[in-house]
Amino acid sequence: MNYIYNTLPLKTNKRNSKETMKYARQCSITGEGMNEGYLVNEDTYVKYESDLIKLIRSWNVDEYNVLSDDFILNEAYNNEEYFWTAWEDESEHQYEEINGKLIEINQNV
């Protein structure tokens, strides 16, 4: 028998309580929380590959838009302009989403 497991992040869903999810980083493009994604030039966080491609293209690396997305991604990766990573340690959580709103967690509490 095959079982399908839900791999979505766990959220609290108790009656009369707030729905929350914690994230290590905030996407610089979408503003969404993220626990895995791309780090670009050591200061920009990007959650989705499609947004990473748009960002790299915005650097005018392909003036006539003739290069494939794969080529652009490979060139940028080989030039160490981005890499993919995951933040798994709870101590790295810097943001919390409560009822759909992302807020910064005060680490000094």
Buried (B, 14 or more C-beta within 10 A) or exposed (E): EEEEEEEEEEEEEEEEEEEBBBBBBBBBBEEBBBBEBBBBEEEBBBBBEEBBBEBBBEEEBBEEEEEEBEEBBEBBBEEEBBEEBEBEEEEEBBBBBEEEEBEEEEEEE
